[in-house]
Amino acid sequence: MDPPVIALAPVVVTATRTAQPVNTLPVAATVFTAADLRASPALALDDTLRTAPAFSLFRRSGSLTANPTAQGVSLRGLGPSGASRSLVLLDGVPLNDPFGGWVAWTKLPKLSIAAAEIVPGGGSSVWGNASLGGTVQLLTTPPSGRHGTAEVLVGDFNTRGAELAATTSSADDRHSATVDAAAFASAGAYLLRNPGAIDRRADLDYQRTQATLRNTLTASIDLTLTARLYAEERGNGTPLQRNATDERFISATLANSPAKADASPVAWTAVTYLQDQSFASFFSAVNAARTAETPASNQYDVPATALGTGATATWGTPADEAITTVGLDARHVYGETREAFLFSVPLNDFTRDRRAGGEQTFAGVFARHEHQLGSTLRASGGARVDYWETTQGFRREQDTQSGALTLDQAFATQGGTEFSPALGLVWQPTAELRARATAYQAFRVPTLNEYYRPFRVGAVTTQANPTLSPEALTGYETGFDLARPEAPLGASVTAFVNELHNAVTNVTLAANTRERRNLDHVRVAGVETSLRARPHAALTLTAAHLFTDARVSNPGPSAPAALDGNRLAQVPRHTVTTGATWSAPWELELTAQARWMSAAYEDDENTLRLEPAATVDFGVSRRFGRRWEGVIAIENVFDTEVETGRTATGSVSIAPPRWSRVGLRYGW
C-alpha cells in the first residue's frame, strides 16, 4: 500500500509582496512548481501557463509565433490588449515593455525558474499601476550550492535550441553565482490559413544570457546582483514584415531573512533596477491575391528605458495572530517611437518621418494588515496610494525629402493620485475547507504607445489618443477551496465581478480607421472552477473551467452607441483545460494537456467571429541513470486549426499546426 500523500499549501509571494501560504489568502492563486514547468510538453513558458484557464495572451497564439506587440497578458478575460492590463514580474521586477506594456516571454531564464504564480484580478493591487487585471510572477532559484542543467532540442520547422543553467558557490556558500544562457532558432510555421506567393513562415531567432551573483553580507542579509542581455529577431509572415528586440538589464536586491541566525524580526527587501530596451518593426500592406506587398511603415527604432526602486517590510509570520506589511516603490519610464511612413512607389521610399513619445513617473506607498479574528476567521485590509505623471509628450513629423516639419505637437502634462483599497476575509472551519471573499480597487495609466503612437496593420490605421484617461477597476470575488491531502483531492470555485471604467480600446470609426478611446464602462463577470485528483501516487489528474461574460455595458460619449452590449474582442465565454501526469514504469513520465476555447470575436463590433478550437499536447520523458533525461513532446497532436485573427477581407490568421520535438537534458 502506498503511503498517504501529504500536500502542504504552496507559498505565494505575489498577492501580498511577502511569502504566505495560499490557504491564508482571500484571493484565488495558481502556483506552478518547477516540476510542473519541467513536465509540461509546451515549448514556450507562456503556453505552459495557459493550462490555467484564466491565463492567455492577447490572441490565441503563443509567444513563439505572435508579434511581440500582441504578447500582453489577459487574466480572466479582463484586458485583452496587446498593451496588457496585467503585470508580469521576474523576481519582483516588472517585465512589461516600458513603452508599450507587452511582454517578451522568450527573455525568461526557463531552467532557473523555481515557480510561477498567477493572481487574477485586482486583488494583487499592492503592485500599483499595470496590475489592474492581475499579476503573474516568475521566481528564480536563488544561487546556492553547485549544480546545473544543460538541455538541447531539435524539432519540426527546423527548430533547434540549447540552454544551460549552472550554479557554483564558495566552500561556505557565502558567495554564489548562477549563469543561464540560451540560443534558439526556428523556421516557424505559416500564420495564414491560405498563404499566397508572398507569405513566409514566422521564423524566430533569439539569444539570452543572465547572470546572478549572491553575496552573504551578514548572517541574515544577502545582496543579489542580476544582469541580463537579450536579443530576438523574428519574421511576421512576409519578406518585409520583421521585428527585432534588444534588452540590457541590471538589478540589485538586498534582503533580510528572519529565519536566519541573529536576524531582525522584520523581514525586508529592497530592490533597484535599470531596463534599457530597443525595438524595431516593419509593417506592410499585402494585395488581395497575396502576391505582392507594399511598405506601410518602418518602426526602425523604439528606445525605451525604465528605472525603478522599491522596498517592502513585514512584521509577523502566517503562524502569528497578525501580519503587517508596508512598502514603497517608484518607476520612471522614457520611450519614443522613431518610424518612417507614407511610402511612395515612384520614389521607392518613405516620404515622412515620425517621432513620438514621452516620459512617465509612478510613485506609491502601501500598507496591508492581516488579523486572526478567531480560531476560524482571518481578516485583511490594505490600501495603496499612487502618484503618477505623464510628461514631455510630443509628436513630430517631417518630410524626408525637404526636411520640413509637417506636424509639431507638444502635449500637456497629465497626472493624478490613485487610491487602491482592498478588503478580504478567509473562513476556515476545518483543515480541509476554506471560504474566502474580497473586494478591491485598482488602476492602470495608458502606456506611452497608447497615448502617442498611431499605427497601421494592413489597410487599417489606428490613431493614438493623447487625451486618454487612466483605467479604474472595482472588483469583487468570492469562492471556496477544498483540499483533502489524505485522498488526495482538491477543488476550487471562484465567482468574480469586475467593473472597469474608462477602458482603453481600439474603437472602429470607419471601414479602415480606428482610434484608441475610453469606454465608460465594461463589465467582466464569471466563474472559475478547478479540480485536482491523485487517485494513485503515480497519477495526477486536473480539470478547470472558466466562464467569462465580458461586455461593454456603457460605451459612453467617445464611442459608438452600437458597442453597448458587445463582447470584448478575443475573449471566449468558455475555456476548459484538462491534464494528466503519470509516473509510469521503466522511469517514464507521461504528460497530456488539452485546452478548448469557445468562439470569440476579433473586433469591437462583433462582426468577425473566431471559431471554437481544441488542442491537445503530449509529452514523454525517460531518465537514463542519475544525470540524463530524454524528452519527446508534441504540441497540437491532432493538428487542429486554431483561428487567431480575421480581417474584413476574409484573411484568417492561424496558430501553429502540430509541432514535435525531441530533447536531451543533463543534470549535475
C-alpha positions in Angstrom: 0.0 0.0 0.0 1.3 3.4 -0.9 1.9 5.8 2.0 -0.5 8.7 2.3 0.4 11.9 0.4 0.5 15.0 2.5 0.2 18.1 0.4 1.3 21.3 2.0 -0.2 24.6 0.9 2.1 26.3 -1.6 3.6 29.6 -0.6 2.7 32.7 -2.7 4.6 35.9 -2.8 2.7 37.8 -5.5 -0.6 38.5 -3.7 0.8 40.4 -0.7 4.5 41.0 -1.6 5.5 38.7 1.2 5.6 34.9 1.4 2.3 33.4 2.6 0.6 30.0 2.3 -2.1 30.2 -0.4 -4.7 29.0 2.1 -4.4 32.2 4.1 -5.2 34.5 1.1 -8.6 35.9 0.4 -7.9 35.7 -3.4 -7.5 32.8 -5.7 -4.0 32.0 -6.8 -2.5 29.4 -9.1 1.0 28.1 -8.5 3.2 26.2 -10.9 6.2 24.5 -9.3 9.5 23.8 -11.0 8.3 20.2 -11.5 5.1 21.4 -13.2 7.1 23.6 -15.6 9.6 20.9 -16.3 6.9 18.3 -17.1 4.9 20.5 -19.5 5.0 19.4 -23.2 4.8 23.1 -24.2 8.0 24.6 -25.5 7.1 28.2 -24.6 6.6 29.2 -20.9 3.5 31.2 -21.7 1.9 28.1 -23.3 2.6 26.2 -20.1 0.8 28.9 -18.1 -2.2 28.6 -20.4 -3.0 25.3 -18.6 -4.6 27.7 -16.1 -7.7 28.8 -18.0 -7.6 32.3 -16.5 -4.3 33.0 -18.4 -4.0 33.9 -22.0 -2.1 36.3 -24.3 -3.9 38.9 -26.3 -4.6 36.3 -29.1 -4.8 32.6 -29.2 -1.3 32.2 -30.5 1.7 31.9 -28.2 5.0 33.8 -27.9 6.9 31.6 -30.4 4.8 33.0 -33.3 2.9 36.1 -32.0 4.1 39.6 -32.8 5.8 40.9 -29.6 3.2 43.8 -29.5 0.5 41.2 -29.1 2.1 39.4 -26.2 0.3 41.3 -23.4 -1.4 39.1 -20.7 -5.1 38.8 -20.2 -6.4 37.2 -17.0 -10.0 36.1 -16.7 -10.8 38.0 -19.9 -10.0 41.3 -18.3 -8.0 43.4 -20.7 -7.4 41.5 -23.9 -5.0 44.1 -25.3 -1.5 44.0 -26.7 -0.6 46.6 -24.0 -1.5 44.1 -21.2 -3.7 45.1 -18.3 -1.8 42.6 -16.2 1.6 43.0 -14.6 4.3 40.4 -15.3 7.2 40.2 -12.8 10.5 38.3 -12.6 11.7 38.2 -9.0 9.7 41.3 -8.2 10.9 43.4 -11.2 8.4 44.3 -14.0 9.0 42.6 -17.3 6.4 44.6 -19.2 7.9 46.7 -22.0 8.4 50.3 -20.8 7.0 51.9 -24.0 4.2 49.5 -25.0 3.4 47.3 -22.0 3.7 44.0 -23.8 5.9 41.1 -22.6 8.8 39.4 -24.3 8.4 35.9 -23.0 11.5 34.4 -24.6 13.7 36.5 -22.3 12.8 34.4 -19.3 15.5 32.0 -17.9 13.4 28.9 -18.1 15.8 26.4 -16.5 16.3 28.8 -13.5 12.7 29.3 -12.7 11.6 27.7 -9.4 7.9 28.7 -9.5 5.3 30.7 -11.4 2.4 32.4 -9.6 -0.8 33.8 -11.2 -3.1 36.0 -9.2 -6.0 37.2 -11.4 -8.0 40.3 -10.7 -7.1 43.5 -8.8 -6.5 41.6 -5.6 -2.8 42.0 -6.2 -3.1 45.8 -6.4 -0.2 46.1 -3.8 1.9 46.4 -7.0 0.2 49.5 -8.2 -0.1 50.6 -11.9 -0.4 47.8 -14.5 -1.7 45.1 -12.0 -5.3 46.1 -12.7 -6.1 42.8 -14.4 -3.9 40.7 -12.1 -0.3 39.8 -11.6 1.9 37.0 -12.9 5.3 36.5 -11.2 8.1 34.1 -12.2 10.5 33.3 -9.3 14.1 32.0 -9.9 16.0 29.7 -7.7 18.5 31.8 -5.5 22.1 30.8 -6.3 23.3 28.2 -3.8 25.4 25.1 -3.9 26.9 23.5 -7.0 24.6 22.1 -9.7 23.4 22.7 -13.2 21.3 21.6 -16.1 22.1 21.6 -19.8 19.4 21.0 -22.5 19.4 20.6 -26.3 16.4 20.1 -28.6 15.5 19.7 -32.2 12.1 19.7 -33.8 9.7 20.4 -36.7 10.2 23.5 -38.8 14.0 23.3 -38.4 13.7 24.1 -34.7 16.8 23.8 -32.6 17.8 25.2 -29.3 20.2 24.9 -26.4 20.1 26.2 -22.8 22.4 26.0 -19.9 21.9 26.9 -16.2 24.9 26.4 -13.9 25.4 27.4 -10.3 28.6 27.4 -8.3 29.4 28.5 -4.7 32.2 29.1 -2.3 33.0 26.4 0.2 31.0 28.2 2.9 28.2 29.1 0.5 28.5 32.8 1.3 29.2 33.6 -2.3 27.3 32.0 -5.2 26.7 32.6 -8.9 24.2 31.3 -11.5 24.5 31.7 -15.2 21.6 30.9 -17.5 22.3 31.1 -21.3 20.1 30.1 -24.2 20.1 30.2 -28.0 17.1 29.2 -30.1 16.1 29.3 -33.8 13.2 28.0 -35.8 12.0 28.4 -39.4 8.5 28.6 -37.9 5.0 27.9 -39.4 2.8 29.8 -41.8 0.4 32.2 -40.0 -2.4 32.2 -42.6 -5.0 29.6 -43.5 -4.4 30.1 -47.2 -0.9 31.5 -47.7 -0.1 33.1 -51.0 3.0 33.6 -53.0 4.2 36.5 -50.8 3.7 34.7 -47.5 6.6 33.3 -45.4 6.9 31.2 -42.3 7.1 33.1 -39.0 10.8 32.4 -38.2 12.3 33.1 -34.8 15.8 33.5 -33.5 16.8 34.6 -30.0 19.7 34.6 -27.6 19.8 35.5 -23.9 22.3 35.4 -21.1 21.5 36.1 -17.4 24.0 36.1 -14.6 23.1 36.3 -10.9 25.5 36.8 -8.0 24.6 36.3 -4.4 26.7 37.5 -1.5 26.0 37.0 2.2 26.9 40.3 3.8 25.9 39.3 7.4 24.4 36.2 8.9 20.9 37.3 7.8 21.4 39.8 4.9 22.0 38.8 1.3 22.9 41.1 -1.7 21.9 39.7 -5.1 23.0 41.3 -8.4 21.4 40.3 -11.7 22.4 41.2 -15.2 20.7 40.2 -18.5 21.4 40.6 -22.2 18.8 39.6 -24.6 18.3 39.8 -28.4 15.4 38.5 -30.6 14.6 38.7 -34.2 11.5 37.3 -35.9 9.5 37.3 -39.1 5.8 38.1 -39.2 4.8 36.2 -42.3 6.0 38.2 -45.3 9.5 39.2 -46.6 9.2 42.8 -45.3 7.4 42.3 -42.1 10.1 41.6 -39.5 10.8 42.8 -36.0 13.7 42.8 -33.5 14.1 43.4 -29.8 17.3 44.1 -27.7 17.5 44.5 -24.0 20.1 45.2 -21.4 19.0 44.8 -17.7 20.6 45.1 -14.3 19.2 44.9 -10.8 20.4 44.8 -7.2 18.4 43.3 -4.3 19.1 43.4 -0.5 17.1 41.0 1.6 16.9 40.1 5.3 15.6 36.7 6.4 14.3 36.4 10.0 14.7 32.7 9.7 18.5 33.0 9.8 20.5 33.4 12.9 20.9 36.8 14.5 18.3 38.2 12.2 15.9 41.1 12.8 12.3 40.0 13.5 11.4 42.1 10.5 11.6 40.6 7.0 12.6 43.2 4.5 13.6 43.5 0.8 14.9 46.5 -1.2 15.5 46.4 -4.9 16.6 48.8 -7.6 16.8 48.1 -11.4 17.5 49.6 -14.8 16.0 48.2 -18.0 17.2 49.6 -21.4 15.4 48.2 -24.4 15.1 48.9 -28.1 12.5 47.5 -30.6 12.1 47.7 -34.4 9.3 46.5 -36.6 8.4 46.8 -40.3 4.8 46.8 -41.5 3.4 46.3 -45.0 0.1 46.1 -46.9 -0.5 42.9 -48.9 -2.7 42.8 -52.1 -5.8 40.7 -52.2 -4.2 38.0 -54.2 -1.3 37.8 -51.7 1.2 38.1 -54.5 2.9 41.4 -53.5 3.3 43.7 -50.6 3.8 47.4 -50.3 5.7 49.0 -47.3 3.3 50.7 -44.9 5.7 51.9 -42.1 9.1 51.2 -40.8 9.3 51.5 -37.0 13.1 51.4 -37.2 13.8 52.3 -33.5 11.8 52.4 -30.3 14.3 53.2 -27.5 12.8 52.8 -24.0 14.2 52.8 -20.5 12.8 52.1 -17.1 14.5 52.9 -13.8 12.8 51.6 -10.7 13.2 51.0 -7.0 11.2 49.6 -4.1 11.3 48.4 -0.5 9.0 46.1 1.5 9.0 45.2 5.2 6.9 42.7 7.0 6.3 42.1 10.7 4.9 38.7 11.7 4.5 35.3 10.0 1.5 33.4 8.9 1.6 31.5 12.1 1.2 34.7 14.1 -2.1 36.4 15.1 -1.3 39.4 13.0 0.9 40.3 10.0 1.7 43.8 8.8 3.4 44.7 5.5 4.4 48.2 4.4 6.3 49.3 1.4 7.0 51.9 -1.3 8.2 51.9 -4.9 8.9 54.2 -7.8 9.4 53.8 -11.5 10.4 56.3 -14.2 9.9 55.4 -17.9 11.1 57.1 -21.0 10.3 55.9 -24.5 9.6 57.1 -28.0 8.9 55.7 -31.5 11.0 56.6 -34.5 9.5 55.5 -37.8 9.2 56.2 -41.5 5.8 56.1 -43.1 3.8 57.2 -46.3 5.6 55.1 -48.8 5.9 56.5 -52.3 6.0 53.9 -55.1 7.6 56.2 -57.7 10.3 57.2 -55.2 10.6 53.7 -53.8 11.0 55.3 -50.3 9.1 56.6 -47.4 8.2 60.3 -47.6 7.5 61.1 -43.9 9.4 60.5 -40.6 7.7 60.5 -37.2 9.0 60.7 -33.7 6.5 60.4 -30.8 6.8 59.6 -27.1 7.3 61.0 -23.7 8.0 60.1 -20.1 6.1 58.6 -17.2 6.7 58.7 -13.4 5.0 56.5 -10.8 5.5 56.6 -7.1 3.4 54.7 -4.5 3.2 53.6 -0.9 1.1 50.8 0.5 0.2 49.1 3.8 -1.5 45.8 4.5 -2.6 44.2 7.7 -4.0 40.7 8.5 -5.5 39.7 11.8 -6.8 36.5 13.2 -10.3 37.3 14.5 -11.0 33.9 15.9 -9.9 30.3 15.5 -11.5 30.1 12.0 -11.7 33.6 10.7 -8.9 35.8 9.3 -9.4 39.4 8.0 -7.2 41.5 5.9 -7.2 45.1 4.8 -4.9 47.3 2.9 -4.5 50.4 0.8 -2.1 51.8 -1.7 -1.7 55.5 -2.8 0.0 56.2 -6.1 1.0 59.5 -7.7 1.6 59.3 -11.5 2.6 61.8 -14.1 3.0 61.7 -17.9 5.2 64.5 -19.2 7.2 65.6 -22.2 4.6 64.1 -24.6 5.3 65.0 -28.2 4.7 64.0 -31.8 6.7 65.4 -34.7 6.5 64.5 -38.4 8.6 65.8 -41.2 9.0 65.4 -44.9 12.0 63.2 -45.6 12.8 64.9 -48.9 12.7 68.6 -47.8 13.2 68.2 -44.1 10.3 70.5 -43.4 8.1 69.8 -40.4 4.6 68.7 -41.3 3.4 68.3 -37.7 4.8 69.5 -34.4 2.7 68.8 -31.3 3.6 69.0 -27.7 1.1 67.5 -25.3 0.0 68.8 -21.9 1.3 67.1 -18.7 -1.2 64.7 -17.2 -1.1 63.4 -13.7 -3.1 62.4 -10.7 -3.4 60.4 -7.4 -4.9 57.0 -7.3 -6.3 55.2 -4.2 -6.4 51.4 -4.3 -8.0 49.8 -1.2 -8.6 46.0 -0.6 -10.5 44.1 2.0 -10.6 40.3 2.5 -12.0 37.6 4.7 -10.9 33.9 5.0 -13.1 31.5 6.9 -11.6 28.1 7.5 -14.0 26.0 9.6 -12.0 22.8 9.0 -8.5 21.9 7.9 -9.9 20.8 4.5 -12.4 23.7 3.7 -11.7 27.4 3.1 -14.1 30.1 2.1 -12.9 33.5 1.0 -14.2 36.8 -0.1 -12.5 40.0 -1.2 -13.2 43.4 -2.7 -10.7 45.7 -4.3 -9.9 48.7 -6.5 -7.0 49.1 -9.0 -5.9 51.4 -11.8 -3.8 51.5 -15.0 -2.4 54.5 -16.7 -2.2 54.1 -20.5 1.2 53.4 -22.0 3.2 55.8 -24.0 2.4 53.7 -27.0 -1.3 54.1 -26.4 -1.0 57.8 -25.8 1.2 58.9 -28.7 1.8 56.3 -31.4 -0.6 55.7 -34.3 -0.1 52.5 -36.3 -1.2 50.7 -39.4 -1.8 46.9 -39.9 -2.7 46.1 -43.5 -5.4 48.6 -44.6 -6.5 49.5 -41.1 -5.0 52.6 -39.4 -5.4 53.0 -35.6 -4.8 56.6 -34.3 -3.2 57.4 -31.0 -5.0 59.5 -28.4 -3.0 61.8 -26.0 -6.2 62.6 -24.0 -6.9 59.1 -22.7 -7.9 58.8 -19.1 -6.5 56.2 -16.7 -8.5 53.0 -16.3 -10.1 52.2 -13.0 -11.3 48.9 -11.7 -13.7 47.9 -8.9 -13.7 44.1 -8.3 -15.3 41.5 -6.1 -14.7 37.8 -5.8 -15.8 35.0 -3.5 -15.2 31.3 -3.5 -14.2 28.2 -1.6 -11.3 25.7 -1.7 -11.5 22.1 -0.7 -8.2 20.2 0.0 -8.1 16.7 1.2 -4.5 15.6 1.4 -5.3 12.1 2.6 -7.5 11.4 -0.5 -5.9 13.4 -2.1 -8.5 15.7 -3.7 -8.7 19.4 -4.4 -11.4 21.6 -5.7 -11.8 25.4 -6.1 -14.7 27.6 -7.2 -14.4 31.4 -7.6 -17.1 33.8 -8.7 -16.0 37.2 -9.7 -17.3 40.6 -11.0 -15.0 43.3 -12.3 -16.3 46.7 -13.2 -13.8 48.5 -15.5 -14.2 52.2 -16.1 -12.5 54.2 -18.8 -11.4 51.0 -20.6 -8.9 51.8 -23.3 -9.8 50.1 -26.6 -9.4 50.4 -30.3 -12.8 51.8 -31.5 -13.8 51.4 -35.1 -14.7 54.8 -36.6 -14.8 53.9 -40.3 -14.1 50.9 -42.5 -10.3 51.3 -42.3 -10.0 53.7 -39.3 -9.8 53.1 -35.6 -8.8 55.2 -32.6 -7.8 54.4 -29.1 -10.6 55.7 -26.9 -12.0 55.2 -23.4 -15.2 53.2 -22.9 -17.2 54.5 -20.0 -17.9 51.0 -18.5 -17.0 47.4 -19.2 -18.3 44.5 -17.1 -16.4 41.2 -16.8 -18.1 38.6 -14.7 -17.8 34.9 -14.4 -17.0 31.7 -12.5 -13.7 29.8 -12.4 -13.7 26.2 -11.3 -10.8 23.7 -10.9 -10.4 20.1 -9.8 -7.3 18.1 -8.9 -7.2 14.5 -8.0 -4.4 12.0 -7.3 -6.1 8.6 -7.4 -2.7 6.9 -7.2 0.7 8.1 -6.1 1.9 7.9 -9.7 -1.1 9.6 -11.4 -2.3 13.2 -11.1 -5.4 14.5 -12.9 -6.6 18.1 -13.3 -9.5 19.9 -14.9 -10.5 23.5 -14.9 -13.2 25.7 -16.5 -13.5 29.4 -16.9 -16.8 31.0 -17.8 -16.4 34.7 -18.6 -19.0 37.2 -19.7 -17.0 40.2 -20.8 -19.1 43.0 -22.3 -19.3 46.7 -22.9 -22.1 47.9 -20.6 -21.9 51.6 -21.5 -19.7 52.9 -24.3 -20.1 56.5 -23.3 -19.9 59.6 -25.5 -16.5 58.8 -27.0 -17.5 55.5 -28.6 -20.4 54.5 -30.9 -23.6 53.6 -29.1 -23.8 50.4 -31.1 -21.0 48.9 -29.0 -23.4 48.7 -26.0 -23.7 45.0 -25.0 -20.9 43.8 -27.4 -18.5 41.2 -26.1 -14.8 42.2 -25.7 -12.6 41.2 -28.6 -10.6 37.9 -28.2 -12.5 36.8 -25.0 -14.2 33.4 -25.3 -17.2 32.7 -23.0 -15.8 29.3 -22.1 -12.3 27.9 -21.6 -11.7 24.4 -20.5 -8.3 22.8 -19.7 -7.5 19.2 -18.6 -4.3 17.5 -17.7 -2.8 14.2 -16.7 0.7 13.3 -15.4 1.7 9.6 -14.9 4.9 8.4 -13.5 4.9 5.1 -15.4 7.1 2.0 -15.1 10.6 2.0 -16.6 11.1 5.5 -15.3 8.8 7.1 -17.9 7.0 10.3 -17.2 3.9 10.9 -19.4 2.1 14.2 -19.6 -1.0 15.1 -21.6 -2.8 18.5 -21.7 -5.9 19.7 -23.5 -7.4 23.1 -24.0 -10.8 24.1 -25.5 -12.0 27.6 -26.2 -15.4 28.6 -27.4 -16.0 31.2 -30.1 -14.7 34.7 -29.7 -14.7 37.9 -31.8 -11.7 39.6 -33.5 -13.2 43.1 -33.4 -15.1 45.5 -31.2 -18.1 45.5 -33.5 -18.5 41.7 -33.1 -18.7 41.0 -36.8 -15.5 38.9 -37.2 -16.1 35.6 -35.5 -13.2 33.3 -34.4 -14.4 29.6 -34.3 -14.1 27.3 -31.3 -11.0 25.2 -31.1 -9.5 22.4 -29.1 -5.8 21.4 -28.9 -4.0 18.5 -27.2 -0.4 18.4 -26.2 1.6 15.3 -25.2 5.0 14.7 -23.7 7.0 11.8 -22.5 10.4 11.7 -20.8 12.7 9.0 -19.5 15.6 9.1 -17.2 18.8 7.3 -18.1 20.8 6.9 -14.9 21.1 9.8 -12.4 22.0 12.5 -14.9 20.5 12.0 -18.3 16.9 12.5 -19.4 15.4 12.2 -22.9 12.2 14.1 -23.9 9.7 13.8 -26.7 6.9 16.4 -27.0 4.1 17.0 -29.5 2.1 20.2 -29.3 -1.3 20.3 -31.1 -1.2 16.5 -31.5 -4.3 16.3 -33.8 -3.1 19.2 -36.0 -6.2 21.3 -35.1 -6.6 24.6 -37.0 -6.9 27.4 -34.4 -8.1 30.8 -35.7 -6.2 33.7 -34.1 -7.4 36.6 -36.2 -9.7 37.6 -39.1 -10.0 40.6 -41.4 -13.0 42.0 -43.1 -11.5 40.9 -46.5 -11.6 37.3 -45.4 -8.0 36.7 -44.4 -7.7 34.2 -41.5 -4.7 34.0 -39.2 -4.0 30.7 -37.5 -1.9 29.3 -34.7 0.9 26.8 -35.5 -0.1 23.3 -36.6 1.3 20.1 -35.0 4.8 20.8 -33.7 7.0 17.9 -32.5 10.4 18.0 -30.9 12.9 15.8 -29.1 15.3 16.9 -26.4 18.1 15.7 -24.1 18.9 17.0 -20.6 21.9 16.5 -18.5 21.9 17.5 -14.8 24.6 17.6 -12.2 
